Amino acid sequence: MRLVGEGRLELGADVAEYLGHLDWYARVPNAHSMTVRHLMTHTSGVMRYEFKPAFTTDLTAQPDKHWRPEDLLSYVLDEAPSFAPGEGWEYSDTNFILLAMIMEEITGQRCYDLIREEILLPLDLENTVPSDSRTIPGLIQGYAGAENPFGGSDEVLLPDGRFVINPQFEWAGGGFASTPSDLARWARALYTGEAIDPALLPVMMDGVPADLGPGARGRPA
């Protein structure tokens, strides 16, 4: 939204305008018919890469692998889209991966560096850090359910403190570790207009009705 406010990103622009020069982009579902707004509202029709059996199998088998955005997107290339852009709703981390790549194309900066310089430092969110390693200082134990596809164990931290898999794969789809106090500070900054121009808040909040549950995929937005 900051890039929108600066006139450097257009919500109604085709995603291909920013990423179309990349050699793999034409193989993304709905590559030449979705807009930035479609990505932000999860109406792009691009499915989730992170629950593809091939991906979770590879992730579990290679717990130390550093995943590039292109690696993640490879699991959805050449697939038929879930629906035409704007004609359904499906939450998908893949949308956030593509959005971060657009941010990097526009700014010439790495996503994590940009977020740190533009948000974390100015807002004093000093306890919010990228989850870009199997070892994240201060991380508490979490539970993912027995035989879950992301590492296969209920406890997400091994006895030596390492994550059972490398959480770095999440990147722009949720790749930060934080604290309750930082989350509260962030929420206040966001919704009071400190984090972005207050005039852009209605634009940011202008989403679409989202049917949740098993019947959500492909239903009219």
C-alpha positions as CSV (number, residue, x, y, z in Angstrom):
1,M,0.0,0.0,0.0
2,R,2.9,2.4,0.6
3,L,4.0,1.8,-3.0
4,V,0.5,2.5,-4.2
5,G,0.5,5.8,-2.2
6,E,3.8,6.7,-3.8
7,G,2.4,6.1,-7.3
8,R,4.8,3.3,-7.9
9,L,2.3,0.4,-7.9
10,E,-1.1,0.3,-9.6
11,L,-3.7,-2.0,-8.1
12,G,-5.5,-2.3,-11.4
13,A,-2.3,-3.1,-13.4
14,D,-1.8,-6.5,-14.9
15,V,0.7,-8.6,-12.9
16,A,2.4,-9.3,-16.2
17,E,3.3,-5.6,-16.4
18,Y,5.7,-6.2,-13.5
19,L,6.7,-9.8,-13.9
20,G,6.0,-10.7,-17.5
21,H,9.7,-10.4,-18.5
22,L,10.6,-13.4,-16.4
23,D,11.0,-16.5,-18.5
24,W,8.7,-18.7,-16.3
25,Y,6.0,-16.2,-15.8
26,A,3.8,-17.2,-18.7
27,R,3.4,-20.6,-17.1
28,V,1.7,-19.2,-14.0
29,P,-2.1,-19.8,-13.9
30,N,-4.0,-16.8,-15.2
31,A,-0.6,-15.1,-15.9
32,H,-2.0,-12.6,-18.5
33,S,-5.4,-11.9,-17.1
34,M,-4.9,-11.2,-13.3
35,T,-4.2,-7.9,-11.7
36,V,-2.3,-6.8,-8.6
37,R,-5.7,-6.3,-6.9
38,H,-6.6,-9.9,-7.7
39,L,-3.5,-11.0,-5.8
40,M,-4.2,-8.8,-2.8
41,T,-7.8,-10.0,-2.6
42,H,-7.1,-13.7,-3.2
43,T,-9.3,-13.6,-6.3
44,S,-6.4,-14.4,-8.7
45,G,-7.3,-18.0,-9.2
46,V,-3.7,-19.0,-8.5
47,M,-3.8,-22.0,-6.2
48,R,-1.7,-22.6,-3.0
49,Y,1.7,-24.1,-3.6
50,E,2.3,-24.9,0.1
51,F,-0.2,-27.8,0.3
52,K,0.8,-29.5,-2.9
53,P,1.9,-33.0,-1.9
54,A,5.0,-32.7,-4.1
55,F,6.1,-29.6,-2.2
56,T,5.4,-30.9,1.3
57,T,7.3,-34.1,0.4
58,D,10.3,-32.2,-0.9
59,L,10.1,-29.8,2.1
60,T,10.2,-32.6,4.6
61,A,12.9,-34.5,2.8
62,Q,15.1,-31.4,2.6
63,P,14.8,-29.6,6.0
64,D,17.8,-27.4,5.4
65,K,17.0,-26.3,1.9
66,H,16.9,-22.5,1.2
67,W,13.9,-21.9,-1.0
68,R,13.9,-19.3,-3.7
69,P,10.5,-17.7,-4.8
70,E,10.9,-19.4,-8.2
71,D,11.3,-22.8,-6.4
72,L,8.0,-22.3,-4.6
73,L,6.1,-21.2,-7.8
74,S,7.4,-24.2,-9.7
75,Y,4.8,-26.3,-7.9
76,V,1.9,-24.5,-9.6
77,L,3.4,-23.8,-13.0
78,D,1.3,-25.0,-16.0
79,E,-1.7,-25.9,-13.8
80,A,-5.2,-25.0,-14.8
81,P,-6.3,-22.0,-12.6
82,S,-8.8,-22.6,-9.8
83,F,-11.1,-20.0,-11.5
84,A,-10.9,-17.0,-13.8
85,P,-9.6,-13.8,-12.1
86,G,-12.3,-12.1,-10.0
87,E,-14.7,-15.0,-10.4
88,G,-14.0,-16.8,-7.1
89,W,-12.1,-16.6,-3.9
90,E,-9.4,-18.9,-2.5
91,Y,-6.8,-18.0,0.1
92,S,-3.4,-18.6,-1.3
93,D,0.1,-17.9,-0.1
94,T,1.2,-18.0,-3.7
95,N,-0.5,-14.6,-4.1
96,F,1.9,-13.1,-1.5
97,I,4.9,-14.7,-3.1
98,L,4.0,-12.9,-6.4
99,L,3.3,-9.6,-4.6
100,A,6.7,-9.7,-2.9
101,M,8.4,-10.3,-6.2
102,I,6.6,-7.3,-7.6
103,M,7.8,-5.2,-4.6
104,E,11.4,-6.3,-5.3
105,E,11.1,-5.5,-9.1
106,I,9.8,-2.0,-8.3
107,T,12.2,-1.1,-5.5
108,G,15.3,-3.1,-6.4
109,Q,15.5,-4.2,-2.8
110,R,15.0,-7.5,-1.1
111,C,11.6,-8.0,0.5
112,Y,12.9,-8.5,4.0
113,D,15.2,-5.5,3.7
114,L,12.4,-3.3,2.5
115,I,10.0,-4.4,5.3
116,R,12.7,-3.8,7.9
117,E,13.6,-0.3,6.6
118,E,10.0,0.8,5.9
119,I,8.1,-0.8,8.7
120,L,10.0,-2.6,11.5
121,L,12.6,0.1,12.2
122,P,10.4,3.2,12.0
123,L,7.7,1.6,14.2
124,D,10.2,0.2,16.7
125,L,9.1,-3.4,16.1
126,E,12.4,-4.6,17.4
127,N,11.2,-8.1,18.4
128,T,9.9,-9.0,15.0
129,V,12.4,-10.9,12.9
130,P,12.4,-12.9,9.7
131,S,11.8,-16.6,10.2
132,D,14.5,-17.3,7.7
133,S,16.4,-20.1,9.5
134,R,15.8,-23.3,11.3
135,T,17.1,-21.6,14.4
136,I,15.1,-18.5,15.6
137,P,16.2,-17.2,19.0
138,G,13.4,-17.0,21.6
139,L,11.0,-19.1,19.6
140,I,8.6,-21.1,21.8
141,Q,7.4,-24.6,21.0
142,G,4.4,-25.0,18.7
143,Y,2.3,-27.9,17.7
144,A,1.2,-28.8,14.2
145,G,-0.6,-32.1,14.8
146,A,0.8,-35.6,14.4
147,E,1.7,-36.6,10.9
148,N,1.1,-33.1,9.5
149,P,2.6,-32.6,6.1
150,F,5.2,-30.0,7.2
151,G,7.8,-32.2,8.8
152,G,5.5,-34.9,10.1
153,S,5.8,-34.3,13.8
154,D,3.5,-32.7,16.3
155,E,6.2,-30.5,18.0
156,V,7.7,-28.1,15.5
157,L,10.9,-27.6,17.5
158,L,13.4,-30.4,17.9
159,P,15.1,-31.0,21.3
160,D,18.1,-29.0,20.1
161,G,15.9,-26.0,19.4
162,R,15.9,-26.2,15.6
163,F,12.7,-26.0,13.6
164,V,11.7,-29.4,12.2
165,I,11.8,-27.9,8.7
166,N,13.2,-24.6,7.4
167,P,10.4,-22.0,7.9
168,Q,12.3,-19.8,5.4
169,F,10.1,-21.2,2.7
170,E,7.1,-19.0,3.8
171,W,8.9,-15.8,2.9
172,A,6.2,-13.2,2.1
173,G,3.5,-15.7,2.9
174,G,4.0,-15.3,6.7
175,G,7.8,-15.4,7.2
176,F,8.2,-13.5,10.4
177,A,8.4,-14.4,14.1
178,S,7.1,-11.8,16.5
179,T,5.8,-11.2,20.1
180,P,2.4,-10.3,21.4
181,S,3.5,-6.7,22.3
182,D,4.9,-6.1,18.8
183,L,1.8,-7.5,17.2
184,A,-0.3,-5.1,19.3
185,R,1.9,-2.2,18.4
186,W,1.7,-3.1,14.8
187,A,-2.1,-3.3,14.8
188,R,-2.3,0.1,16.4
189,A,0.1,1.6,13.9
190,L,-1.7,0.1,11.0
191,Y,-5.3,1.0,11.9
192,T,-4.5,4.5,13.2
193,G,-2.8,5.4,9.9
194,E,0.8,5.5,11.3
195,A,2.0,2.6,9.1
196,I,0.4,3.8,5.9
197,D,-1.4,6.9,4.7
198,P,-4.8,7.0,6.5
199,A,-6.4,7.8,3.1
200,L,-5.3,4.4,1.9
201,L,-6.9,2.4,4.7
202,P,-10.3,2.2,3.0
203,V,-8.6,1.0,-0.1
204,M,-6.6,-1.6,1.9
205,M,-9.8,-2.8,3.6
206,D,-11.9,-3.0,0.4
207,G,-11.9,-6.8,0.1
208,V,-14.4,-9.2,-1.2
209,P,-16.9,-11.5,0.6
210,A,-15.1,-14.8,1.3
211,D,-16.9,-18.0,1.8
212,L,-14.9,-20.1,4.1
213,G,-14.8,-23.9,4.4
214,P,-14.5,-26.8,1.9
215,G,-17.0,-25.1,-0.5
216,A,-15.1,-21.8,-0.8
217,R,-12.9,-22.7,-3.7
218,G,-14.2,-21.3,-7.0
219,R,-17.4,-19.9,-5.6
220,P,-18.4,-16.4,-6.8
221,A,-16.7,-13.6,-4.9
